[in-house]
Amino acid sequence: MASTSPSRNIDSNTVSEALASYLAAEKKYELLVPGTALQVISGPFTDFTGMLEEVDSETGKLKVSLSIFGKTTFVEFDVGEVIKLEY
């Protein structure tokens, strides 16, 4: 009886790189918890600082409160668009 599933050549380096990338992303989420001070590093809000309000680990989106013209505004960012501020 022959197998009906296609054979695949899986490169162990590819699997290792994918796993490392996944774990690095998960580590970013661990470090980013509500109340964390962030600085925006790309896009139209570059150099703004704000406070992390919510983390959506499924989509990689962060809800950040920024003060724009003295008013608190909530903006969504990807994890790679912000850095954690260290005080």
Secondary structure, DSSP 4 states (H G I P E B T S, - for coil): ----SPP----HHHHHHHHHHHHHHHHHHHH--TT-EEEE-SSTTTT-EEEEEEEETTTTEEEEEEEETTEEEEEEEEGGGEEE---
